[in-house]
Amino acid sequence: MSAKDSGSVGELLLALVDRVSHRGGDTLSLLTETGMTLPQVLFLTRLRQSGGSTPSELAERLGMSLPAVSQMVDRLFQLGLLTRVEDPEDRRRKRLATTPRADDLLERLRRARGEEYNKGTAKLSPAVRRELAAALAKAVKELSLERGPPGPLINQDCGPGGLRSKRGT
């Protein structure tokens, strides 16, 4: 391991993901096949995790501007990946939710990504794999109890259909 890799937890996670990601190309192939972008997948993931939201709630939760959310919603609606219905408590508001098609796509991507990570870690010794799995399970559990769904997704303008931060960075 180089000096560059032996730093903070964040640096170590980046180094690990770099070594295990896209080992079969299944995730990228699936994105290409569906015409989806990573920002769209992340948007749908957060929408599904929330169990449904208004555009304003999503903008706040994801650190996006409302116009960026509206653009993303329009594109995903055209693709048949989310629904827009009137809020029963306030007919002026629209509630968003993922469609079964989106849920299926997200599950396929999750499985493909997991399989790529399994392939990428296959060369680790069984003892290191067990230790890594135990440490990751503990971290996921602790973070799940501590916070709920993650915060802002992307802090940059990703172009048409991408996520844009309200901070404009």
C-alpha positions as CSV (number, residue, x, y, z in Angstrom):
1,M,0.0,0.0,0.0
2,S,1.4,3.4,-0.9
3,A,1.7,6.4,1.4
4,K,-1.1,7.9,-0.6
5,D,-3.5,5.0,0.3
6,S,-2.7,4.9,4.0
7,G,-4.4,8.1,5.1
8,S,-7.8,9.0,6.4
9,V,-10.9,6.7,6.4
10,G,-12.1,8.6,3.4
11,E,-8.9,8.1,1.5
12,L,-8.9,4.4,2.3
13,L,-12.5,4.0,1.2
14,L,-11.7,5.8,-2.1
15,A,-8.7,3.5,-2.6
16,L,-10.8,0.4,-1.9
17,V,-13.6,1.4,-4.2
18,D,-11.1,2.3,-6.9
19,R,-9.7,-1.2,-6.7
20,V,-13.1,-3.1,-6.6
21,S,-15.4,-1.0,-8.8
22,H,-16.5,-1.8,-12.3
23,R,-14.7,-5.2,-12.3
24,G,-17.2,-6.7,-14.7
25,G,-18.6,-3.5,-16.2
26,D,-22.1,-4.6,-15.4
27,T,-23.2,-1.4,-13.8
28,L,-21.9,0.8,-16.6
29,S,-23.4,-1.5,-19.2
30,L,-26.8,-1.3,-17.4
31,L,-26.6,2.5,-17.3
32,T,-25.7,2.6,-21.0
33,E,-28.5,0.2,-21.8
34,T,-31.1,2.2,-20.0
35,G,-29.8,5.6,-21.0
36,M,-29.7,6.6,-17.4
37,T,-27.1,8.9,-15.9
38,L,-25.5,8.4,-12.4
39,P,-27.2,11.6,-11.1
40,Q,-30.6,10.3,-12.2
41,V,-29.9,7.0,-10.5
42,L,-28.9,8.8,-7.3
43,F,-32.0,11.0,-7.5
44,L,-34.3,8.0,-7.9
45,T,-32.5,6.2,-5.0
46,R,-33.1,9.1,-2.6
47,L,-36.7,9.4,-3.8
48,R,-37.3,5.7,-3.2
49,Q,-35.6,5.9,0.2
50,S,-37.8,8.8,1.3
51,G,-41.0,6.8,0.4
52,G,-42.2,9.7,-1.7
53,S,-41.6,13.5,-1.5
54,T,-42.5,16.8,-2.9
55,P,-40.1,18.6,-5.3
56,S,-39.3,21.1,-2.5
57,E,-38.6,18.4,0.0
58,L,-36.3,16.7,-2.5
59,A,-34.5,19.9,-3.3
60,E,-33.8,20.6,0.3
61,R,-32.8,17.0,1.1
62,L,-30.5,16.6,-1.9
63,G,-29.0,20.1,-1.8
64,M,-30.4,20.9,-5.2
65,S,-32.1,24.0,-6.6
66,L,-35.8,23.7,-7.2
67,P,-35.3,24.3,-11.0
68,A,-32.7,21.5,-11.1
69,V,-35.2,19.2,-9.3
70,S,-38.0,20.2,-11.8
71,Q,-35.7,19.5,-14.7
72,M,-34.8,16.1,-13.3
73,V,-38.4,15.3,-12.5
74,D,-39.6,16.1,-16.0
75,R,-36.9,13.9,-17.5
76,L,-37.6,10.9,-15.2
77,F,-41.3,11.3,-15.7
78,Q,-40.8,11.1,-19.4
79,L,-38.8,7.9,-18.9
80,G,-41.6,6.4,-16.9
81,L,-39.5,6.2,-13.7
82,L,-41.5,8.4,-11.4
83,T,-45.1,9.4,-10.7
84,R,-46.5,12.8,-9.9
85,V,-49.8,13.0,-8.0
86,E,-51.6,15.7,-6.1
87,D,-50.9,15.9,-2.4
88,P,-54.2,14.9,-0.7
89,E,-53.6,17.6,2.0
90,D,-52.8,20.4,-0.5
91,R,-53.9,20.0,-4.1
92,R,-51.4,22.6,-5.2
93,R,-48.5,20.4,-4.2
94,K,-47.3,17.4,-6.2
95,R,-46.0,14.2,-4.5
96,L,-43.3,12.2,-6.3
97,A,-42.7,8.5,-6.1
98,T,-40.7,6.0,-8.0
99,T,-42.5,3.6,-10.4
100,P,-42.2,-0.2,-10.3
101,R,-40.0,0.2,-13.4
102,A,-37.7,2.5,-11.5
103,D,-37.7,0.2,-8.5
104,D,-36.8,-2.7,-10.8
105,L,-34.0,-0.7,-12.4
106,L,-32.6,0.4,-9.0
107,E,-32.6,-3.2,-7.8
108,R,-30.8,-4.5,-10.9
109,L,-28.2,-1.8,-10.5
110,R,-27.8,-2.6,-6.8
111,R,-27.3,-6.3,-7.6
112,A,-24.8,-5.5,-10.4
113,R,-22.8,-3.2,-8.2
114,G,-22.7,-5.7,-5.4
115,E,-21.5,-8.4,-7.7
116,E,-18.8,-6.1,-9.1
117,Y,-17.7,-5.4,-5.5
118,N,-17.7,-9.2,-4.8
119,K,-15.5,-9.8,-7.8
120,G,-13.2,-7.0,-6.9
121,T,-12.7,-8.3,-3.3
122,A,-12.5,-12.0,-4.4
123,K,-8.7,-11.9,-4.3
124,L,-8.6,-10.9,-0.6
125,S,-7.9,-13.7,1.8
126,P,-11.0,-15.2,3.5
127,A,-9.8,-13.6,6.9
128,V,-9.6,-10.1,5.4
129,R,-12.9,-10.5,3.6
130,R,-14.6,-11.5,7.0
131,E,-12.9,-8.6,8.8
132,L,-13.9,-6.1,6.0
133,A,-17.5,-7.4,6.0
134,A,-17.8,-7.2,9.8
135,A,-16.3,-3.6,9.8
136,L,-18.6,-2.5,7.0
137,A,-21.7,-4.0,8.7
138,K,-20.9,-2.2,11.9
139,A,-20.4,1.1,10.1
140,V,-23.6,0.8,8.1
141,K,-25.6,-0.1,11.2
142,E,-24.1,2.8,13.2
143,L,-24.6,5.3,10.4
144,S,-28.2,4.1,9.8
145,L,-29.1,4.6,13.5
146,E,-27.4,8.0,13.6
147,R,-28.7,9.6,10.5
148,G,-31.3,8.2,8.1
149,P,-30.9,8.8,4.4
150,P,-27.7,10.6,3.2
151,G,-27.6,14.3,2.5
152,P,-26.5,16.2,-0.7
153,L,-25.6,14.1,-3.6
154,I,-23.4,16.1,-5.9
155,N,-22.0,19.6,-5.5
156,Q,-21.6,20.5,-9.1
157,D,-23.5,21.2,-12.3
158,C,-23.8,17.9,-14.1
159,G,-25.4,19.3,-17.2
160,P,-28.9,18.5,-18.6
161,G,-30.6,16.0,-16.3
162,G,-27.9,16.1,-13.8
163,L,-28.0,17.2,-10.2
164,R,-27.0,20.7,-9.3
165,S,-26.2,21.9,-5.8
166,K,-27.9,25.0,-4.4
167,R,-24.5,26.1,-3.3
168,G,-23.4,26.4,-7.0
169,T,-20.0,24.8,-6.3
